[in-house]
């Protein structure tokens, strides 16, 4: 397995795990990875950034839905 394949597998695992802290740590590790080409490094970092952004939006939407469910007519149930 090539180094790029290993990195892709790590990025896939981090995205599947959906833990922001782990994705951020991997972003930092990829920044210092001299074995990857600039394009390959950028591609994998973008995948992580996209997953982080999506996670944030999803979390916000879930919180709003929960708040809507708990409140009716401005009163907390």
KOLZARO-849991 format. One line per 4 residues: their letters; for each residue x, z, y of N, C-alpha, C. Coordinates in Angstrom, 3 decimals. Layout:
BEGIN
A> X:Z:Y:X:Z:Y:X:Z:Y | ...
***
This chain:
BEGIN
XXXX> 0.850:0.000:-1.173:0.000:0.000:0.000:0.898:0.000:1.239 | 0.594:-0.886:2.159:1.400:-0.985:3.371:1.062:0.170:4.319 | 1.931:0.349:5.289:1.713:1.418:6.268:0.408:1.173:7.027 | 0.143:-0.073:7.383:-1.094:-0.394:8.090:-2.311:-0.035:7.236
XXXX> -2.254:-0.338:5.947:-3.366:0.008:5.056:-3.576:1.521:4.999 | -2.480:2.277:4.985:-2.577:3.733:4.982:-3.215:4.240:6.280 | -2.819:3.655:7.396:-3.381:4.054:8.691:-4.868:3.724:8.740 | -5.232:2.546:8.275:-6.640:2.151:8.254:-7.442:3.131:7.404
XXXX> -6.900:3.517:6.261:-7.581:4.478:5.389:-7.741:5.829:6.093 | -6.709:6.269:6.825:-6.799:7.536:7.559:-7.838:7.454:8.671 | -7.878:6.336:9.374:-8.860:6.152:10.441:-10.265:6.128:9.835 | -10.446:5.407:8.729:-11.746:5.377:8.055:-12.189:6.786:7.670
XXXX> -11.265:7.553:7.102:-11.592:8.919:6.679:-11.963:9.792:7.871 | -11.229:9.670:8.967:-11.524:10.464:10.169:-12.884:10.092:10.740 | -13.202:8.811:10.743:-14.500:8.368:11.252:-15.622:8.868:10.344 | -15.431:8.775:9.042:-16.443:9.256:8.093:-16.650:10.760:8.218
XXXX> -15.570:11.476:8.465:-15.640:12.939:8.612:-16.389:13.321:9.886 | -16.262:12.494:10.908:-16.976:12.656:12.181:-16.673:13.979:12.879 | -15.401:14.379:12.849:-14.956:15.569:13.563:-14.083:15.092:14.722 | -14.562:15.327:15.944:-13.889:14.825:17.138:-12.438:15.290:17.209
XXXX> -12.188:16.556:16.912:-10.822:17.092:16.999:-9.869:16.310:16.097 | -10.313:15.977:14.887:-9.447:15.238:13.959:-9.219:13.803:14.440 | -10.245:13.208:15.022:-10.088:11.850:15.544:-9.123:11.849:16.728 | -9.222:12.859:17.603:-8.303:12.959:18.734:-6.864:13.173:18.271
XXXX> -6.676:14.007:17.261:-5.332:14.234:16.722:-4.752:12.929:16.179 | -5.563:12.164:15.495:-5.093:10.896:14.945:-4.781:9.898:16.053 | -5.542:9.928:17.136:-5.217:9.077:18.291:-3.809:9.363:18.793 | -3.457:10.637:18.883:-2.123:11.024:19.363:-1.053:10.569:18.372
XXXX> -1.310:10.770:17.098:-0.346:10.360:16.075:-0.116:8.850:16.144 | -1.191:8.097:16.308:-1.052:6.638:16.376:-0.276:6.200:17.610 | -0.393:6.942:18.689:0.341:6.595:19.915:1.842:6.595:19.689 | 2.306:7.439:18.790:3.743:7.579:18.525:4.203:6.825:17.279
XXXX> 3.331:6.049:16.661:3.660:5.359:15.410:4.413:4.063:15.699 | 5.711:4.121:15.530:6.567:2.965:15.818:6.511:1.907:14.716 | 5.958:2.242:13.557:5.896:1.293:12.446:4.778:0.260:12.625 | 3.808:0.574:13.463:2.708:-0.358:13.702:3.022:-1.265:14.872
XXXX> 2.488:-2.474:14.801:2.607:-3.352:15.956:1.689:-2.821:17.044 | 1.942:-3.268:18.246:1.123:-2.816:19.374:-0.347:-3.179:19.151 | -0.597:-4.379:18.669:-1.973:-4.824:18.427:-2.666:-4.015:17.334 | -1.946:-3.740:16.245:-2.529:-2.953:15.157:-2.830:-1.530:15.619
XXXX> -1.910:-0.945:16.357:-2.101:0.408:16.884:-3.322:0.441:17.811 | -3.412:-0.530:18.705:-4.533:-0.611:19.644:-5.863:-0.751:18.895 | -5.895:-1.614:17.886:-7.122:-1.842:17.120:-7.610:-0.553:16.467 | -6.702:0.185:15.844:-7.102:1.423:15.173:-7.499:2.500:16.182
XXXX> -6.801:2.557:17.300:-7.163:3.529:18.336:-8.539:3.195:18.914 | -8.838:1.916:19.093:-10.149:1.522:19.610:-11.258:1.903:18.639 | -11.013:1.772:17.365:-12.001:2.187:16.367:-12.300:3.670:16.518 | -11.241:4.467:16.718:-11.432:5.908:16.901:-12.153:6.207:18.209
XXXX> -11.749:5.547:19.282:-12.406:5.778:20.583:-13.890:5.433:20.520 | -14.213:4.330:19.862:-15.611:3.923:19.721:-16.394:4.964:18.927 | -15.817:5.460:17.854:-16.484:6.483:17.039:-16.683:7.767:17.836 | -15.701:8.146:18.638:-15.811:9.350:19.465:-16.920:9.175:20.490
XXXX> -16.971:8.023:21.137:-18.005:7.762:22.137:-19.391:7.770:21.497 | -19.512:7.148:20.337:-20.794:7.116:19.642:-21.228:8.525:19.242 | -20.270:9.303:18.768:-20.559:10.683:18.361:-21.093:11.479:19.547 | -20.493:11.306:20.706:-20.928:12.014:21.905:-22.332:11.621:22.314
XXXX> -22.631:10.329:22.276:-23.980:9.861:22.611:-24.996:10.388:21.616 | -24.647:10.342:20.342:-25.560:10.815:19.296:-25.831:12.304:19.452 | -24.794:13.060:19.743:-24.950:14.505:19.937:-25.888:14.781:21.110 | -25.706:14.062:22.203:-26.557:14.242:23.378:-28.007:13.884:23.056
XXXX> -28.219:12.783:22.354:-29.571:12.383:21.979:-30.217:13.411:21.062 | -29.449:13.956:20.127:-29.977:14.979:19.225:-30.368:16.239:19.987 | -29.533:16.636:20.945:-29.841:17.811:21.754:-31.100:17.598:22.589 | -31.252:16.415:23.176:-32.443:16.121:23.969:-33.700:16.119:23.092
XXXX> -33.599:15.545:21.904:-34.741:15.530:20.988:-35.100:16.951:20.566 | -34.105:17.756:20.313:-34.348:19.158:19.934:-35.013:19.902:21.076 | -34.526:19.710:22.283:-35.107:20.362:23.455:-36.558:19.927:23.645 | -36.825:18.631:23.473:-38.183:18.123:23.593:-39.097:18.736:22.533
XXXX> -38.554:18.889:21.341:-39.338:19.456:20.246:-39.641:20.939:20.509 | -38.701:21.662:21.097:-38.885:23.092:21.327:-39.720:23.391:22.561 | -39.808:22.454:23.460:-40.564:22.699:24.685:-41.742:21.744:24.760 | -42.832:22.273:25.203:-44.028:21.454:25.415:-44.621:21.903:26.733
XXXX> -44.858:20.959:27.610:-45.426:21.255:28.930:-44.544:22.213:29.716 | -43.230:22.135:29.496:-42.295:22.974:30.243:-42.184:24.392:29.739 | -42.830:24.721:28.639:-42.785:26.069:28.087:-42.014:26.058:26.772 | -41.093:26.988:26.638:-40.355:27.099:25.388:-41.256:27.742:24.355
X> -41.382:27.086:23.219:-42.235:27.603:22.147:-41.565:28.669:21.349
***
